[in-house]
Amino acid sequence: MFLRNRDTVTVSPPTFDRSAFALTDAALPAPHAPYDRDWLMARFAEGLQIRMLKPPHEGFVMFQPGRLAWRPLDGAERAVVIHDLRAGPGALARENAARLWAVAGDFARYYGYAAVLALMGEGAGLVSPAVAPGRGWLCFDRGPCGARVVGQVLQGPLALPGLPRDWAQRAAGLGPGLVIQTTGESGHLEQLARDRVAALAARGVAVRHDRLTDPESLRARALGPGAVYTVACGGRVIGGAELGPDDMLRAVAGGAAPAQSPS
């Protein structure tokens, strides 16, 4: 088997700045886009793979070895985990997405992985259902906010991976007060976190910014499946990037805020 695909090009550190990745990342909407360049460069050292469709098609897929995946999946050590997958709109969107799913599958088969996995849903850090894979992919688990673990088993036997079950305990472990948890991958969400901390500090309210800095701590401590940006208050998840300073102040004033599903 040859690991070549005539429809895609590989993006790597030496070619990153010459590629169209940054433009495509900004042009194809996602709640967590665009990516921070320094974050991506650090992930390449952990085995991050990026494949882009060749013009005139538009789209890309990012994937990593499961043991280094930046998403809170349990039992993904023998899998390739798709971190993001986006395809341009139009009549060929579904076909282009299928090409990208296939590229990740070919990589996994070539290197002897047992499965390909992805976390799908509408929130930040999740692959949109609009580019869902087709036949041969199964739903292995479901989590907060409609997140789903989907996958394709390539060789068995394999203990099926899934999502953690200790979301409430993770949030409680952060202790009292307001906490914004981020991963550093999204430049604009990192700036949003800094802005929220500054805005609330000006009103005399302390906010802790809990930035997850490695895949191991993310998988152990992330407050929700998407992981990219989550807000907790008093040891309970209250929302994500949609929360403004006034919302967060109301949560503090309300004491034990009503728990919401993590983003």
MARPAMI-49371 format. One line per 5 residues: number of its first residue (from 0); their letters; for each residue x, y negated, z negated of N, C-alpha, C, O, CB. Coordinates in steps of 0.02 Angstrom, whole numbers. Each point is the difference from the previous one (the first is absolute). Glycine has a CB too. Layout:
NUM) A) X/Y/Z/X/Y/Z/X/Y/Z/X/Y/Z/X/Y/Z | ...
//
This chain:
0) MFLRN) 42/60/0/-42/-60/0/44/-62/0/46/-5/-40/-138/67/-21 | 77/-110/106/38/-61/4/-39/-57/-32/-60/-8/12/115/49/92 | -21/-80/-147/-32/-54/-36/4/-64/42/36/-47/-17/-8/101/-95 | -65/-55/167/-3/-59/42/-72/-13/18/-40/46/6/156/-24/39 | -132/-85/-36/-67/-19/19/4/-58/49/26/-54/-17/-74/93/-94
5) RDTVT) 23/-29/170/6/-51/52/-44/-60/-12/8/-52/33/20/142/46 | -75/-85/-127/-47/-55/-13/25/-49/-53/-29/-54/-7/-62/131/40 | 143/-59/-70/20/-41/-57/75/-15/0/39/33/34/-132/17/-100 | 111/-101/28/70/-16/-13/12/1/-75/-45/-13/-39/53/-59/144 | 53/89/-124/18/2/-71/28/-67/-22/43/-29/33/-19/153/-23
10) VSPPT) -48/-148/-67/25/-62/-29/45/20/-59/-22/37/-44/-81/-104/80 | 164/42/-37/48/16/-52/35/-65/-21/-8/-51/33/25/170/12 | 23/-118/-98/33/-62/-21/39/-35/56/-5/-62/5/12/111/-117 | 33/-13/153/37/-36/52/-45/-32/54/20/-49/31/74/128/-52 | -153/-50/31/-44/-26/54/-58/-41/-25/-38/-28/39/70/127/26
15) FDRSA) -38/-105/-132/-60/-31/-28/-11/-71/26/-55/-16/23/71/86/-125 | 35/-111/98/-9/-70/19/-7/-10/76/-24/-52/22/89/21/-122 | -46/80/138/-9/-4/73/-67/30/22/-21/-9/58/145/15/-44 | -156/29/-59/-64/32/17/-58/-49/-8/9/-56/-25/38/167/-10 | -106/-89/56/-60/-41/-7/-38/17/-64/-59/-17/-6/52/9/131
20) FALTD) 40/43/-172/-37/24/-58/-31/-58/-40/-59/3/-16/135/95/11 | -37/-149/-10/-26/-55/-42/-60/-33/33/-49/-17/-33/164/-2/-13 | -112/9/111/-56/-31/37/-61/46/-2/-56/-24/-10/137/-37/84 | -71/125/-64/-55/48/1/-30/6/-70/-61/3/-7/113/59/102 | -10/-60/-146/-23/5/-69/-44/-60/-17/-51/7/-35/156/56/4
25) AALPA) -86/-123/54/-39/-59/-14/-64/-4/41/-50/-28/-21/155/-30/-8 | -103/88/89/-57/-6/46/-55/51/-16/-59/-14/13/137/-27/74 | -60/99/-114/-50/51/-15/-21/-7/-72/40/13/-45/10/65/131 | -111/-99/-100/-20/-18/-68/-2/60/-47/-20/55/19/-45/-148/29 | 85/80/-110/-5/48/-55/6/-41/-64/36/-50/-1/14/148/69
30) PHAPY) -84/-78/-122/3/-40/-61/70/-8/-29/13/-49/-36/-127/89/13 | 159/6/39/68/-2/-28/51/-27/50/60/-2/-16/-91/98/-56 | 10/-117/130/46/-24/52/9/-76/-5/-44/-35/-24/10/131/99 | 93/-121/-52/57/37/27/47/24/-55/-2/-23/-57/-7/-45/161 | 52/115/-85/48/28/-48/59/-47/-12/19/-40/42/-53/154/-4
35) DRDWL) 61/-108/-98/60/-37/-18/61/35/32/9/60/-8/-62/-99/-101 | 93/1/144/56/29/36/50/35/-47/22/55/15/-36/-143/72 | 31/56/-142/48/30/-46/-27/65/-29/38/48/-11/6/-162/-17 | -109/116/15/-30/61/-26/7/56/51/18/57/-18/-99/-124/-51 | 68/52/131/6/51/53/72/25/6/12/60/6/-107/-112/55
40) MARFA) 144/6/-63/70/20/6/19/48/-57/37/48/11/-11/-158/45 | -50/96/-116/15/46/-55/-33/68/10/28/51/-20/-19/-150/-56 | -67/100/107/-35/63/11/34/42/54/-3/61/-3/-105/-116/-32 | 139/23/84/37/39/50/52/44/-33/12/56/23/-30/-147/62 | 49/67/-138/49/40/-36/-31/60/-35/35/47/-19/33/-150/3
45) EGLQI) -134/101/7/-36/55/-32/-32/47/51/-39/44/-18/18/-118/-80 | 35/63/162/-27/45/51/-60/-26/37/-33/38/36/76/52/-104 | -60/-155/60/-56/-28/36/10/7/76/54/-11/26/-74/-70/-120 | -34/100/128/0/6/72/-53/-47/28/-57/-1/-25/98/122/20 | -24/-158/57/-48/-43/35/2/18/74/53/1/31/-40/-95/-117
50) RMLKP) -71/107/114/-7/10/72/-52/-49/27/-54/-8/-28/85/131/16 | -13/-156/66/-45/-49/32/-20/25/70/40/29/36/13/-123/-102 | -115/80/84/-21/16/68/35/-47/49/12/-58/-14/-124/99/-29 | 127/-14/101/31/-41/52/-53/-44/34/-57/21/8/145/68/10 | -68/-149/2/-47/-43/37/-24/36/63/37/40/28/21/-144/-72
55) PHEGF) -120/91/65/-45/-53/-24/-42/20/-61/-42/-39/-22/38/-1/139 | 16/99/-144/-38/22/-58/27/-32/-63/59/-19/-3/-86/128/60 | -15/-115/-108/19/-35/-61/-18/42/-61/-58/22/-8/42/-133/65 | 65/123/-99/-12/38/-60/64/28/-29/51/2/35/-165/26/7 | 112/-6/-104/58/30/-31/-22/47/-56/-56/-4/-25/127/-97/54
60) VMFQP) -25/145/-48/-10/45/-56/63/-2/-42/55/0/26/-135/75/39 | 71/-77/-132/55/3/-48/-11/62/-44/-55/11/-24/70/-138/24 | 37/166/-10/-7/59/-42/66/15/-36/53/-22/21/-141/68/56 | 81/-7/-132/57/16/-43/-5/72/-24/-53/30/1/61/-151/-36 | 48/148/11/-4/65/-35/-43/-8/-62/5/-50/-35/109/84/78
65) GRLAW) -156/16/-57/-46/-5/-56/33/-11/-67/-29/-33/-43/-43/105/107 | 132/-46/-74/34/-9/-65/21/-72/-12/16/-19/-56/23/137/63 | -39/-159/47/18/-70/-6/-57/-47/21/11/-59/12/108/91/9 | -179/-5/-17/-57/-39/23/-18/-55/-49/2/10/-61/-44/90/123 | 25/-159/-35/-21/-57/-41/-76/-2/-6/-31/-53/8/133/-11/29
70) RPLDG) -131/120/-52/-71/5/-14/-9/54/-54/37/49/-1/-70/-85/119 | -15/27/-164/-6/46/-57/-34/66/18/-58/12/-16/53/-111/-57 | 43/141/107/-24/67/19/35/53/-43/60/-4/-11/-83/-36/129 | -15/88/-141/28/57/-36/7/59/47/-44/13/41/-8/-53/-149 | 108/75/103/10/60/39/17/-12/73/-16/41/43/-61/13/-119
75) AERAV) 109/-111/91/16/-16/70/73/13/18/23/-22/53/-112/-64/-57 | 125/122/-38/72/8/10/17/35/66/52/-14/29/-40/18/-152 | -55/40/146/15/37/62/-35/-30/61/-6/32/52/21/71/-120 | -38/-164/61/-38/-32/53/34/-63/25/43/-29/-34/-148/76/-14 | 86/-68/107/14/-68/24/-62/-42/-16/-56/21/14/134/21/81
80) VIHDL) -68/-100/-125/-55/-44/-18/-1/-61/45/49/-37/4/-43/77/-123 | -62/-50/153/-7/-59/42/-16/-60/-44/-52/-2/-34/12/73/132 | 84/-120/-98/-8/-59/-41/-47/-50/32/-39/-33/-35/155/50/-10 | -114/-23/110/-44/-47/35/-5/23/73/46/29/28/-13/-125/-105 | -91/83/106/-12/15/70/-51/-49/26/-55/-5/-27/82/128/11
85) RAGPG) -8/-161/68/-45/-49/29/6/3/76/54/11/27/-44/-85/-129 | -66/63/135/-2/-1/73/-40/-61/23/-48/-20/-32/56/147/37 | 14/-155/51/-34/-59/26/-72/15/20/-17/57/16/126/-100/24 | -151/-9/-40/-71/9/17/-9/13/74/47/-6/40/-78/-68/-135 | -30/93/113/-15/10/70/-20/71/16/-7/42/-45/85/-133/71
90) ALARE) -88/103/38/-26/65/22/48/57/-15/-21/57/-9/-41/-116/98 | 127/44/-94/50/53/-11/20/6/-73/47/37/-16/-5/-56/131 | -76/-15/-161/20/0/-70/2/71/-28/48/19/-32/-97/-133/19 | -4/152/24/-4/67/-28/55/45/30/31/39/-35/-155/-53/19 | 135/7/81/51/39/34/70/-18/-25/42/43/-11/-115/-34/112
95) NAARL) 84/-74/-111/66/-22/-25/11/24/-72/56/21/-17/-62/-121/92 | -46/98/-116/7/25/-68/17/74/0/41/23/-39/-122/-110/-1 | 48/125/85/14/72/4/73/13/18/31/46/-26/-150/-27/61 | 147/-61/9/71/7/17/44/-9/-62/49/37/-9/-73/-79/126 | 7/-7/-158/40/-14/-60/-5/55/-52/50/18/-30/-65/-140/52
100) WAVAG) -45/148/-33/-7/57/-45/42/59/25/32/35/-40/-149/-73/8 | 116/49/97/37/56/29/75/-8/-9/36/49/-11/-128/-34/94 | 117/-77/-78/72/-12/-9/22/20/-70/52/32/-8/-58/-127/91 | -33/76/-134/17/20/-68/-3/76/-8/42/29/-34/-87/-139/-8 | -4/141/73/-6/73/-3/59/35/33/26/49/-26/-149/-62/25
105) DFARY) 145/-13/58/57/29/35/63/-5/-43/40/47/-3/-92/-77/113 | 61/-27/-143/58/-9/-43/-2/52/-56/51/32/-15/-47/-156/41 | -62/131/-58/-6/47/-55/15/72/21/34/37/-35/-119/-113/-17 | 58/95/110/13/68/25/74/11/15/28/52/-18/-144/-50/66 | 147/-51/-16/70/6/20/45/11/-61/48/39/3/-71/-112/96
110) YGYAA) 8/38/-153/43/4/-59/-26/49/-53/26/2/-56/7/-119/77 | -83/157/-4/-21/54/-43/-43/-18/-59/-3/37/-49/105/15/84 | -136/-109/-32/-46/-18/-53/-63/43/3/-17/26/53/62/-144/-53 | -78/124/-57/-59/43/-3/-65/-35/18/-50/32/15/109/33/-101 | -59/-132/83/-62/-37/11/14/-72/17/55/-26/-11/-115/103/-67
115) VLALM) 10/-110/106/0/-72/10/-59/-28/-39/-56/26/5/111/-18/110 | -43/-61/-154/-52/-28/-43/-8/-75/11/47/-33/24/-23/122/-108 | -83/-115/67/-11/-72/1/-55/-17/-50/-45/40/-13/80/-47/134 | -30/-53/-149/-52/-26/-43/-42/-49/41/26/-51/24/45/66/-128 | -135/0/111/-43/-40/43/-53/-36/-41/-23/25/-52/42/55/146
120) GEGAG) -39/-140/-70/-51/-39/-34/2/-71/26/37/-17/46/-29/90/-147 | -49/-116/70/-7/-69/24/47/-49/-35/7/-57/24/-125/83/2 | 149/-7/-81/38/-48/-39/72/-8/22/24/35/44/-97/-7/-136 | 107/-75/58/71/-11/13/40/63/-15/-11/33/-51/-2/-155/24 | 60/138/71/42/58/-10/-29/66/26/33/52/-5/10/-110/-92
125) LVSPA) -103/55/126/-32/60/26/-5/-4/76/-6/-54/28/-59/68/-135 | 67/44/140/-9/3/72/-74/-7/16/-42/35/-29/145/39/43 | -120/-118/31/-70/-15/15/-36/60/31/29/35/42/2/-155/-27 | -93/133/-36/-40/53/32/-11/-13/74/-17/46/37/-39/-27/-146 | 65/-81/132/-9/-15/71/50/38/44/-12/9/59/-30/-122/-92
130) VAPGR) 98/135/3/50/37/39/7/71/-27/54/30/2/8/-137/23 | -117/134/-51/1/67/-30/22/53/50/-15/-5/60/-75/-30/-138 | 127/86/55/20/54/45/-59/43/19/-54/-5/-29/169/5/-22 | -105/43/100/-54/41/25/1/71/-28/12/10/-60/-11/-78/163 | -13/116/-60/-4/70/-21/65/24/-30/54/-23/18/-139/43/71
135) GWLCF) 78/27/-135/58/30/-32/22/-36/-63/45/23/-34/-11/13/145 | -67/-92/-127/16/-37/-61/-57/11/-50/-59/-2/17/126/-84/47 | -47/97/-127/-49/14/-52/5/-52/-56/51/-33/-8/-45/155/35 | -60/-130/-63/0/-42/-60/17/44/-60/-37/46/-17/-50/-126/67 | 143/66/-82/23/40/-57/-23/-27/-67/-8/38/-48/107/-8/116
140) DRGPC) -112/-95/-72/-19/-29/-64/-31/-68/11/9/-31/53/83/94/-112 | -129/-87/9/-31/-66/2/17/-37/-65/9/31/-52/-104/11/126 | 99/-109/-68/17/-40/-58/-39/-63/-4/-51/-7/35/163/54/-30 | -92/-95/-46/-36/-62/-9/-7/-40/64/41/4/45/1/-6/-160 | -96/-37/118/-14/-45/57/-4/38/66/14/-29/53/44/-61/-114
145) GARVV) -78/152/60/-9/38/61/64/25/32/-1/24/57/-99/-90/-40 | 157/60/-52/63/24/28/-3/76/10/-28/36/-41/90/-130/-14 | -33/117/110/2/72/15/70/22/17/36/-36/36/-155/30/5 | 138/64/-65/63/31/22/-17/46/58/-35/50/-9/87/-57/-108 | -27/-10/176/-11/43/58/66/31/21/53/-28/-12/-151/-44/50
150) GQVLQ) 93/130/-9/62/33/19/-10/55/51/-55/22/15/97/-49/-126 | 15/49/137/2/55/47/54/49/-24/59/-18/-5/-97/-56/102 | 18/135/-112/47/50/-23/34/31/61/-33/23/46/-37/2/-149 | 137/-26/102/39/26/56/25/70/-12/7/40/46/26/-156/-20 | -19/132/-88/22/67/-18/-14/11/-74/5/-46/-41/85/45/130
155) GPLAL) -107/62/-106/-18/15/-69/44/56/-27/47/21/32/-164/-58/-11 | 100/59/-82/-53/-26/-44/19/-68/-28/60/-16/-8/-94/133/-21 | -16/-157/12/11/-67/-24/-51/-17/-53/-60/4/12/110/-38/98 | -27/13/-169/-46/-26/-51/-23/-68/24/41/-45/10/16/109/-105 | -122/-73/103/-25/-61/30/14/-60/-44/-13/2/-60/-76/64/118
160) PGLPR) 114/-120/-29/15/-61/-38/-64/-38/-17/-54/14/28/165/-21/29 | -105/-41/-102/-58/-39/-18/20/-64/-35/59/-17/-4/-126/121/-5 | 17/-139/-18/10/-62/-36/5/13/-75/-26/50/-24/-35/-112/115 | 93/17/-128/2/8/-73/-71/-4/-29/-46/-22/33/161/-29/-35 | -121/74/-59/-64/-2/-35/4/-44/-63/-48/-2/-39/22/116/83
165) DWAQR) 82/-148/-53/10/-38/-62/-1/-76/12/38/-36/-32/29/132/-12 | -109/-119/90/-2/-73/15/-14/-40/-64/34/-50/-11/-75/76/127 | -7/-6/-156/-18/-38/-60/58/-3/-49/13/-52/-31/-133/85/46 | 155/23/-23/56/2/-46/57/-45/25/35/-31/-41/-67/147/7 | 43/-118/99/52/-43/27/-14/-74/-15/44/-37/-20/-23/121/111
170) AAGLG) -84/-104/-80/-18/-69/-14/6/-16/-74/24/-53/-19/-101/54/118 | 54/46/-141/4/-11/-72/72/-7/-23/14/-37/-48/-120/102/34 | 151/-30/47/70/-2/-19/33/-68/11/53/-13/-27/-49/132/54 | -36/-162/13/27/-67/12/-12/-46/-60/32/-52/-6/-50/68/128 | -27/3/-166/-12/-38/-60/-46/-60/11/-32/-5/53/143/41/-91
175) PGLVI) -114/-81/-11/-47/-56/3/22/-54/50/56/1/26/-85/22/-144 | -17/-70/131/16/-56/44/-9/16/73/-22/55/19/100/-94/-104 | -60/-10/126/-6/7/73/65/26/30/55/-21/-19/-138/-73/21 | 76/140/44/57/28/35/-16/5/75/-53/26/19/89/40/-123 | 9/-91/145/-6/9/73/55/50/20/59/-13/-10/-107/-105/29
180) QTTGE) 27/174/8/48/51/21/7/0/76/-50/3/36/21/67/-137 | 91/-74/125/12/0/72/58/47/16/34/26/-44/-76/-145/53 | 53/130/57/53/44/22/57/-36/34/54/29/10/-139/59/3 | 76/-151/5/52/-38/35/-1/8/75/39/-33/34/27/45/-134 | -110/30/127/2/13/72/-33/-55/41/17/-10/58/-16/130/-84
185) SGHLE) -50/-154/-4/-37/-51/37/22/-70/-21/-9/-19/-58/-89/97/67 | 128/-114/37/25/-66/-16/-54/-47/-25/10/-36/-49/77/53/134 | -145/-18/-51/-51/-48/-20/-33/20/-65/-23/-44/-38/3/17/158 | 15/92/-136/-29/20/-63/49/-12/-58/-22/-15/-56/-46/101/116 | 132/-81/-47/49/-18/-52/-5/-75/-15/2/-20/-58/74/113/95
190) QLARD) -83/-134/15/-8/-71/-12/-65/-15/-36/-3/-45/-42/71/22/145 | -120/59/-85/-64/-9/-35/7/15/-74/-27/-36/-42/-35/66/148 | 98/24/-123/11/17/-70/37/-56/-36/-18/-19/-56/19/141/86 | 51/-149/2/37/-55/-31/-44/-61/-10/3/-34/-51/102/77/104 | -147/-58/-2/-45/-57/-6/-50/9/-56/-15/-48/-37/29/28/159
195) RVAAL) -41/81/-130/-48/13/-53/33/-8/-69/-29/-29/-46/-35/108/122 | 125/-53/-83/36/-6/-63/11/-73/-17/-10/-21/-57/67/132/77 | -35/-151/30/13/-71/-12/-64/-38/-16/-1/-42/-45/99/49/122 | -152/8/-40/-63/-36/-11/-27/13/-69/-26/-46/-33/2/53/154 | 28/54/-145/-26/16/-66/46/-24/-55/-22/-18/-55/-36/117/104
200) AARGV) 124/-99/-36/46/-26/-50/-13/-74/-11/6/-25/-56/80/109/90 | -105/-120/19/-16/-72/-7/-62/-11/-43/-10/-54/-26/61/34/138 | -92/71/-119/-60/-3/-43/12/32/-68/-47/8/-39/-24/-8/142 | 133/18/-115/17/28/-65/-14/74/-8/-2/25/-56/-20/-135/13 | 13/146/99/-14/71/-2/59/38/30/20/-12/57/-145/-9/-49
205) AVRHD) 154/66/-46/57/39/23/-24/59/43/-48/34/-17/114/-67/-85 | -31/43/157/-14/57/44/66/37/12/50/-31/18/-148/-29/38 | 99/124/-66/60/39/14/-2/27/71/-51/29/20/61/2/-142 | 44/-40/159/5/28/67/40/65/-4/61/-1/-10/-67/-115/64 | -28/171/-45/30/66/-4/15/24/70/-43/27/35/-19/0/-143
210) RLTDP) 124/-36/130/19/20/68/33/69/-2/50/11/-33/-36/-132/66 | -44/167/4/27/68/5/58/-1/49/-7/-24/57/-106/75/-84 | 171/-25/7/61/-10/39/29/64/30/51/-4/34/-30/-91/-107 | -52/152/61/25/62/31/-58/49/7/-50/-6/-36/165/-12/-14 | -109/66/95/-57/45/13/-18/44/-60/-59/17/-8/93/-16/126
215) ESLRA) 14/16/-159/-15/42/-57/-45/-36/-50/-49/28/-24/158/31/40 | -91/-122/-33/-41/-37/-48/-67/-17/30/-50/-3/-36/153/-43/-16 | -106/35/117/-64/-14/32/-47/60/-7/-58/-8/-20/114/-70/100 | -31/137/-65/-44/58/-3/-22/15/-72/-53/28/-11/110/18/112 | -16/-66/-149/-17/14/-70/-43/-55/-30/-37/14/-48/143/48/38
220) RALGP) -103/-124/37/-31/-56/-35/-50/-40/41/-35/-42/-28/137/38/-37 | -106/15/130/-46/-39/41/-71/4/-26/-23/54/-21/96/-35/120 | -109/-75/-99/-67/-4/-29/-55/22/48/-57/7/-20/99/-98/-51 | -25/101/135/-50/21/48/33/30/62/60/-7/8/-137/-82/-49 | 39/122/84/29/34/58/40/-45/46/54/20/22/-149/58/-29
225) GAVYT) 69/-138/22/36/-44/46/63/-29/-30/49/-10/36/-157/-17/15 | 107/14/-116/58/-19/-40/27/-70/13/35/-27/-43/-7/145/42 | -42/-149/58/35/-61/21/-13/-59/-46/46/-39/-14/-53/80/130 | -55/-49/-141/-16/-59/-41/-61/18/-43/-55/10/27/102/-91/59 | -38/84/-151/-55/17/-46/5/-44/-61/54/-14/-25/-57/133/67
230) VACGG) -55/-140/-68/-2/-42/-59/-34/38/-57/-53/31/8/48/-136/64 | 37/103/-131/-28/31/-60/-7/-53/-54/39/-48/-3/12/160/32 | -101/-103/-72/-10/-45/-57/-20/42/-60/-48/39/3/14/-135/73 | 70/88/-131/-16/38/-59/3/75/9/-37/37/-32/-34/-131/-1 | 117/116/76/8/72/11/-51/31/45/-10/61/-1/60/-58/-109
235) RVIGG) -85/-45/150/-50/26/47/8/-35/67/12/-60/2/-93/86/-96 | 76/12/148/4/-29/67/-63/-43/12/-56/23/-11/126/75/53 | -59/-159/-17/-57/-45/13/-5/-19/74/-50/-31/19/60/-12/-135 | 38/61/158/-5/-16/70/67/-6/34/50/27/-23/-155/-85/-2 | 105/21/81/61/-7/39/11/-72/22/-12/-47/-38/0/164/76
240) AELGP) 34/-125/25/18/-66/25/-59/-46/8/9/-61/9/85/115/49 | -154/-28/-61/-60/-43/6/-12/-42/-62/-39/-47/2/-10/132/74 | 83/-69/-131/-10/-36/-63/40/-65/-1/61/2/8/-83/107/-66 | -12/-165/49/34/-64/-7/14/-15/-73/-19/38/-44/-37/-78/148 | 90/-17/-118/15/-17/-70/-62/-5/-44/1/21/-57/97/-82/99
245) DDMLR) -153/33/-15/-61/-6/-40/-28/69/-18/-24/10/-56/0/-120/111 | 26/156/-8/-23/68/-14/40/32/-56/-27/33/-44/-9/-21/164 | 101/-23/-117/44/30/-50/-10/-33/-68/4/33/-52/79/-6/142 | -95/-92/-90/-14/-34/-63/-65/26/-32/-4/9/-60/64/-111/103 | -110/113/-1/-63/27/-26/11/70/-30/-31/17/-50/-33/-84/135
250) AVAGG) 108/105/-54/13/67/-27/33/-5/-68/-16/39/-46/28/5/162 | 34/-91/-124/32/-10/-65/-51/-23/-51/-1/25/-56/110/-53/113 | -151/-20/-38/-50/-27/-47/-51/53/-19/-27/-2/-55/43/-111/105 | -28/160/-5/-50/51/-13/26/57/-42/-36/47/-15/-16/-77/121 | 115/26/-124/29/54/-41/10/63/41/38/0/48/-92/-47/-151
255) AAPAQ) 19/100/85/4/63/37/-41/-7/63/-61/12/-1/78/55/-105 | 16/-85/161/-36/-11/63/-28/65/26/29/53/-12/45/-149/38 | -131/93/10/-27/61/30/51/33/46/29/-33/44/-144/-17/-51 | 125/113/-2/49/35/42/-25/5/71/-59/15/12/99/49/-111 | 5/-75/147/-16/10/71/49/51/27/52/14/-29/-97/-132/41
260) SPS) 26/144/46/44/49/32/64/-34/22/-3/-56/27/-95/124/10 | 157/-37/-46/62/-30/22/4/-4/75/-30/41/35/85/2/-137 | -19/-93/127/7/-9/72/54/44/28/13/-1/60/-51/-115/-71
//
